């Protein structure tokens, strides 16, 4: 699943580690999502969308 998580994260000036801390996941999880190697669970996707103040559909695309 394609996503624009990296662009959103970089727009905030956050490292992968900082975003991971905010979402209570590992840095490796953030890296895997950003490189399209892992699709987040629905609860994590909602958490990401909430953190960035947007809809899931605006972050993750089929």
Secondary structure, 3 states (H helix, E strand, C coil): CEECHHHHHHHHCCCHHHHHHHHCCCHHHHHHHHCCCCCCCHHHHHHHHHHHCCCHHHHEEC
